[in-house]
Amino acid sequence: MRIAMKKLLNSFICAGRGLFLALRSERNMRIHLVAVVSVLLFARFFNFNATQYILLFLTFAAVIAAELFNTALEYLCDRVESEYSPLIRDVKDMSGGAVLVIAIAAVCVAVCLFAQPDKLRRIPEFFAGNPLAIAAAVVYVIAAWLFIFKIKFVKK
C-alpha cells in the first residue's frame, strides 16, 4: 500500500515538473496561462453560474493539454531527428495545427459566454470610478508582458 501511494505521489510530481518545464521554456504556454488568468479576472463582471464556469475550466484544460502534447511532440521530434526533415516539419506543423483548432474553439466559447452587452457596459463604469483598479490593471498588463516574454533584468 505504501509503495502504491509513493508511486502515485511521484506521478503527480513528474506531471507537475512537466507543466513547469513547459511554462519555463515555451512562450505559447505562458501566453495560454496569461489568457486563463485574464479570462478569470474578466469573468467576475459576468456572474457566471456553475455550468458556465465548468465550460470555461474544460476549455482552459483542453488548450493547456493540447499545448503540452504539442510541446512534448516537438521535443521528441527534435531528439529523433536533429537534421532538417520534411516529415518532422509536417508532424510539428500538424501538432501546432491541433493547438490552433483548440485555441479557435476556446475563442468561440469565450464569445458565446461573454457576448452580453449589458454586462460588458459595466466594465468601463467599474474602471471610470476606480483609479486604483486602473493602476492594478496596468500593473497586471506589465507583469503579464514580462512573464510571457521572460524579460530578464539581471544578466548571468
Buried (B, 14 or more C-beta within 10 A) or exposed (E): EEEEEEEEEEEEEEEEEEBEBBBEEBEBBBBBBBBBBEBEEBBEBBEBEEEBEEBBEEBBEBBBEBBBBBBBBBBEBEEEEEEEEEEBEEBBEEBBEBBEEBBEBBEEBBEEBBEEEEEEEEEEEEEEEEEEEEEEEEEBEEEBEEBBEEEEEEEE
